[in-house]
Amino acid sequence: MIAGELLLQVPGCEDGDPPYSQELIGGGRVNRSYLVRTRRGRFVVRLNDNSSSDPGLDRDRELALHTAAAGAGVAPAVVYAAPDRSSIVTEFLDGRLWTPHYFSRMRDLRSLGQRLRILRGVTPPPLMRYDPMVTARRYADSILRHDGDEASRIGMLLDNGAEALARSGWGKRAASIVHGDLHHGNVLTADRIYFIDWEYAQIADPLHDLACILAYYPRAAMHGGLLLEAAGLDKTGATPAMLADLTNVFVLINYLWYRARRVTRTVPATDLQLESAALRRLLTLAPEAQPRHTSAAHSRDFSGVGKGNGDVAGD
């Protein structure tokens, strides 16, 4: 539960008054969240348990981009962020989280794309632009330090990823704020659609968020043109083929993210399944690359065509 100095940062508790209630509402791979009710309303307090060890996280960047997005009304308002970035307090939005089914419905995808168009219009803070292949190689280096036998296959996957990134037109469109992790648990419909949990937000090609959606929910791929139009990216020259190429890059990074975590810690079975699904998808593009895993779970999962998912199970 939330206590001590952090509780004093929650509106309604600043004078030492106890909250009406506290409730654990989310415990993911990189944080835990509590709903705190006070005389001044409802607030979400998130504890960033793994901020120092989880690959790809930068809490200062997250705060800057979340705050900018909140100013445009596409994210909950930030109430407080701990100086050491170990916690963040935001307003609570009373709405409904999406389910995977939303990503197969045209009206919902159109609404989602329109909200991403608003996000694209937000002036980004002066932060370094994200480079997917730099991230991919960082994860690959972490893997190969522990398992050099994977060098050939991972090298081939990186080469394919670099080629797909070039075909996607990455770098030719104006960079914007992207959420970077649009699985259904991070999309909420209240009075309008909001995006929550900005841990993997970046300054990047705006096509990145659409690629994220298609990577997590492959059935949305048939509506790629609709997403491009709703997000206004068709006007920038982005095509469904470019989106498909960038989706493959996103799947590659997703796979390497899971694999890099597994070389340094024990991971749950769901992580193994998601890692396997991402790799199966990559191997359909490069069948000459043979998987080399010792996990029994991986051996079972490599049959058939899989799908890539995000931090929470996808479609």
C-alpha positions as CSV (number, residue, x, y, z in Angstrom):
1,M,0.0,0.0,0.0
2,I,1.0,3.7,-0.4
3,A,2.3,5.3,2.7
4,G,4.7,7.9,4.0
5,E,6.0,10.8,2.0
6,L,4.5,9.5,-1.2
7,L,1.0,9.4,0.2
8,L,1.4,13.1,1.1
9,Q,1.7,13.8,-2.6
10,V,-1.8,12.5,-3.4
11,P,-4.4,15.4,-3.4
12,G,-6.5,15.1,-0.3
13,C,-3.7,13.6,1.8
14,E,-1.2,16.5,1.7
15,D,-2.1,17.5,5.3
16,G,-1.7,14.0,6.6
17,D,-5.4,13.0,6.2
18,P,-5.7,9.2,5.4
19,P,-7.2,8.2,2.1
20,Y,-10.7,6.8,2.0
21,S,-9.3,3.6,0.4
22,Q,-6.5,2.1,-1.6
23,E,-6.8,-0.7,-4.1
24,L,-4.2,-2.5,-6.2
25,I,-5.4,-2.1,-9.8
26,G,-2.4,-3.2,-11.9
27,G,0.8,-5.2,-11.5
28,G,2.8,-5.5,-14.7
29,R,6.3,-6.4,-15.6
30,V,7.7,-2.9,-14.8
31,N,5.3,-1.4,-12.3
32,R,2.5,-1.7,-9.8
33,S,-0.5,0.7,-9.7
34,Y,-2.9,1.7,-6.9
35,L,-6.2,3.5,-7.1
36,V,-6.3,5.9,-4.1
37,R,-9.6,7.6,-3.1
38,T,-9.5,10.8,-1.1
39,R,-11.8,13.7,-0.3
40,R,-10.5,15.4,-3.4
41,G,-11.2,12.6,-5.8
42,R,-9.5,9.4,-7.3
43,F,-5.9,9.1,-8.3
44,V,-3.6,6.5,-9.6
45,V,-0.3,6.0,-7.8
46,R,2.2,3.9,-9.8
47,L,5.4,2.4,-8.3
48,N,8.2,1.8,-10.8
49,D,9.6,-1.3,-9.4
50,N,12.1,-2.2,-12.2
51,S,13.0,1.2,-13.5
52,S,16.7,0.6,-13.1
53,S,16.9,-2.8,-14.7
54,D,14.3,-3.1,-17.4
55,P,15.6,-2.6,-20.9
56,G,14.4,0.3,-22.9
57,L,13.1,2.5,-20.0
58,D,13.9,6.1,-19.4
59,R,11.7,7.6,-16.7
60,D,12.7,11.2,-17.4
61,R,11.8,10.8,-21.1
62,E,8.5,9.1,-20.0
63,L,7.6,12.0,-17.8
64,A,8.3,14.6,-20.4
65,L,6.3,12.9,-23.1
66,H,3.4,11.9,-20.8
67,T,3.2,15.5,-19.6
68,A,3.1,16.8,-23.2
69,A,0.5,14.3,-24.2
70,A,-1.6,15.1,-21.2
71,G,-1.6,18.8,-22.2
72,A,-3.2,17.7,-25.5
73,G,-5.9,15.7,-23.7
74,V,-4.7,12.2,-24.9
75,A,-3.2,11.1,-21.5
76,P,-4.2,11.5,-17.9
77,A,-2.8,14.6,-16.1
78,V,0.3,14.1,-14.1
79,V,-0.2,15.2,-10.5
80,Y,3.3,14.3,-9.1
81,A,6.5,12.5,-10.1
82,A,9.1,11.5,-7.6
83,P,12.5,13.2,-8.1
84,D,14.1,9.8,-8.4
85,R,11.3,8.7,-10.8
86,S,10.4,5.8,-8.5
87,S,6.7,6.7,-8.6
88,I,4.2,8.9,-10.4
89,V,0.7,10.1,-9.4
90,T,-1.9,10.8,-12.1
91,E,-5.5,11.6,-12.3
92,F,-7.9,8.6,-12.4
93,L,-10.0,8.4,-15.6
94,D,-13.3,6.7,-15.2
95,G,-13.7,4.6,-18.3
96,R,-13.3,1.2,-19.9
97,L,-10.0,-0.4,-20.9
98,W,-10.0,-1.9,-24.4
99,T,-10.0,-5.6,-25.1
100,P,-8.3,-7.3,-28.1
101,H,-11.6,-7.3,-29.9
102,Y,-11.6,-3.5,-30.3
103,F,-8.6,-3.8,-32.6
104,S,-10.6,-5.8,-35.1
105,R,-13.4,-3.3,-35.4
106,M,-13.2,-0.5,-38.0
107,R,-15.0,2.1,-36.0
108,D,-12.7,1.7,-33.0
109,L,-9.6,1.7,-35.1
110,R,-10.7,4.8,-36.9
111,S,-11.3,6.5,-33.5
112,L,-7.9,5.3,-32.3
113,G,-6.2,6.6,-35.5
114,Q,-7.8,10.0,-35.0
115,R,-6.5,10.2,-31.4
116,L,-3.0,9.4,-32.7
117,R,-3.4,12.2,-35.2
118,I,-3.9,14.6,-32.3
119,L,-0.8,13.2,-30.6
120,R,1.2,13.7,-33.8
121,G,0.2,17.3,-33.7
122,V,1.8,17.9,-30.2
123,T,5.1,19.8,-30.3
124,P,7.6,17.3,-29.0
125,P,10.1,18.3,-26.3
126,P,13.8,18.5,-27.4
127,L,14.7,14.9,-26.8
128,M,16.8,12.5,-28.9
129,R,14.9,10.8,-31.7
130,Y,14.4,7.1,-31.4
131,D,16.3,4.7,-33.7
132,P,14.7,1.2,-33.8
133,M,17.9,-0.5,-35.0
134,V,20.0,1.0,-32.3
135,T,17.6,-0.4,-29.8
136,A,17.5,-3.8,-31.5
137,R,21.3,-4.0,-31.6
138,R,21.5,-3.1,-27.9
139,Y,19.2,-6.0,-27.0
140,A,21.1,-8.3,-29.4
141,D,24.4,-7.4,-27.7
142,S,22.9,-8.3,-24.3
143,I,21.7,-11.6,-25.7
144,L,25.0,-12.5,-27.4
145,R,27.0,-11.7,-24.3
146,H,25.3,-14.6,-22.6
147,D,24.7,-16.9,-25.7
148,G,27.1,-16.5,-28.5
149,D,25.7,-19.5,-30.3
150,E,22.8,-17.3,-31.5
151,A,25.0,-14.9,-33.4
152,S,24.3,-16.1,-36.9
153,R,20.5,-16.1,-36.5
154,I,20.3,-12.8,-34.7
155,G,22.7,-11.2,-37.2
156,M,20.4,-12.3,-40.0
157,L,17.4,-11.0,-38.2
158,L,19.1,-7.6,-37.7
159,D,20.0,-7.4,-41.3
160,N,16.5,-8.1,-42.4
161,G,15.2,-5.6,-39.9
162,A,17.5,-2.8,-41.2
163,E,16.3,-3.5,-44.7
164,A,12.7,-3.4,-43.7
165,L,13.3,-0.2,-41.8
166,A,14.7,1.4,-44.9
167,R,11.7,0.3,-47.0
168,S,9.3,1.8,-44.4
169,G,10.6,5.3,-45.1
170,W,11.7,5.8,-41.5
171,G,13.3,9.2,-41.1
172,K,11.5,10.8,-44.0
173,R,8.4,11.8,-42.0
174,A,8.5,14.5,-39.3
175,A,9.1,13.0,-35.9
176,S,6.4,13.2,-33.2
177,I,5.6,11.8,-29.8
178,V,4.7,8.1,-30.0
179,H,3.3,6.0,-27.2
180,G,5.2,2.9,-28.2
181,D,3.2,0.3,-26.4
182,L,-0.4,0.4,-27.6
183,H,-1.7,-2.9,-26.3
184,H,-5.3,-3.0,-25.1
185,G,-4.4,-2.5,-21.5
186,N,-3.0,0.9,-22.3
187,V,-6.0,2.2,-24.3
188,L,-9.0,3.6,-22.3
189,T,-12.3,5.0,-23.5
190,A,-13.8,7.5,-21.1
191,D,-15.3,10.7,-22.5
192,R,-12.8,10.1,-25.3
193,I,-9.9,7.7,-25.9
194,Y,-6.9,8.1,-23.7
195,F,-3.5,6.4,-23.7
196,I,-2.0,5.4,-20.3
197,D,1.3,4.0,-19.1
198,W,3.9,5.9,-21.2
199,E,7.0,3.9,-20.2
200,Y,8.0,3.2,-23.8
201,A,7.1,6.6,-25.3
202,Q,9.6,8.1,-27.7
203,I,10.2,10.8,-30.3
204,A,9.9,8.9,-33.5
205,D,8.3,8.4,-36.8
206,P,4.5,8.5,-36.1
207,L,4.1,5.3,-38.2
208,H,5.7,3.6,-35.2
209,D,2.4,3.5,-33.2
210,L,0.5,2.0,-36.1
211,A,3.2,-0.6,-36.5
212,C,2.9,-1.4,-32.8
213,I,-0.9,-2.0,-33.2
214,L,-0.4,-4.3,-36.2
215,A,2.4,-6.2,-34.4
216,Y,0.3,-6.8,-31.3
217,Y,-3.0,-7.4,-33.2
218,P,-2.4,-9.0,-36.6
219,R,-6.1,-9.0,-37.5
220,A,-5.9,-5.2,-37.6
221,A,-3.6,-5.5,-40.6
222,M,-6.5,-5.7,-43.0
223,H,-7.4,-2.2,-41.9
224,G,-4.0,-0.7,-42.3
225,G,-5.2,1.8,-44.9
226,L,-8.0,2.9,-42.6
227,L,-5.5,3.5,-39.8
228,L,-3.2,5.5,-42.1
229,E,-6.0,7.7,-43.2
230,A,-7.5,8.2,-39.7
231,A,-4.0,9.1,-38.4
232,G,-3.4,11.5,-41.3
233,L,-0.3,9.6,-42.3
234,D,-1.5,8.8,-45.8
235,K,-1.0,12.5,-46.5
236,T,2.7,12.1,-45.7
237,G,3.2,9.4,-48.3
238,A,3.0,6.4,-45.9
239,T,1.6,3.3,-47.6
240,P,0.3,0.0,-46.3
241,A,3.5,-1.7,-47.6
242,M,5.6,0.8,-45.5
243,L,3.4,0.0,-42.5
244,A,3.9,-3.7,-43.0
245,D,7.7,-3.3,-43.2
246,L,7.7,-1.2,-40.0
247,T,5.5,-3.7,-38.3
248,N,8.1,-6.4,-39.0
249,V,10.7,-4.1,-37.4
250,F,8.5,-3.7,-34.3
251,V,8.1,-7.5,-34.1
252,L,11.9,-7.9,-34.2
253,I,12.4,-5.5,-31.3
254,N,9.6,-7.1,-29.4
255,Y,11.3,-10.5,-29.8
256,L,14.7,-9.2,-28.8
257,W,13.2,-7.4,-25.8
258,Y,11.8,-10.7,-24.4
259,R,14.9,-12.6,-25.3
260,A,17.2,-10.1,-23.6
261,R,15.1,-10.2,-20.4
262,R,15.4,-14.0,-20.4
263,V,19.2,-14.1,-20.4
264,T,19.4,-12.1,-17.2
265,R,16.4,-13.4,-15.1
266,T,13.8,-16.0,-14.7
267,V,10.7,-15.1,-16.7
268,P,7.1,-16.4,-16.5
269,A,5.8,-18.9,-19.0
270,T,3.7,-16.2,-20.6
271,D,6.9,-14.3,-21.5
272,L,8.2,-17.5,-23.2
273,Q,5.0,-17.8,-25.2
274,L,5.1,-14.2,-26.3
275,E,8.8,-14.5,-27.2
276,S,8.1,-17.6,-29.2
277,A,5.2,-16.0,-31.0
278,A,7.3,-13.1,-32.1
279,L,10.1,-15.3,-33.3
280,R,7.7,-17.5,-35.3
281,R,6.5,-14.5,-37.0
282,L,10.0,-13.4,-37.9
283,L,10.9,-16.8,-39.2
284,T,8.0,-16.8,-41.6
285,L,9.8,-13.9,-43.3
286,A,13.2,-15.7,-43.1
287,P,12.6,-19.5,-43.0
288,E,16.3,-20.2,-43.4
289,A,16.9,-19.1,-39.8
290,Q,16.5,-22.1,-37.6
291,P,15.5,-21.5,-33.9
292,R,18.1,-22.6,-31.3
293,H,16.4,-22.8,-27.9
294,T,16.7,-25.4,-25.2
295,S,13.4,-24.5,-23.5
296,A,10.7,-27.1,-23.7
297,A,8.1,-24.4,-23.9
298,H,9.9,-22.9,-27.0
299,S,10.1,-26.3,-28.6
300,R,6.4,-26.8,-28.4
301,D,5.6,-23.2,-29.6
302,F,7.5,-23.2,-32.9
303,S,4.9,-25.1,-34.9
304,G,2.6,-23.1,-37.0
305,V,2.3,-19.3,-37.6
306,G,2.3,-17.2,-34.6
307,K,1.5,-13.6,-33.7
308,G,3.4,-10.8,-32.0
309,N,2.1,-9.4,-28.8
310,G,3.0,-6.7,-26.4
311,D,3.5,-6.3,-22.7
312,V,0.1,-7.9,-22.2
313,A,-1.2,-10.7,-24.3
314,G,-2.6,-9.5,-27.5
315,D,-5.1,-10.6,-30.1
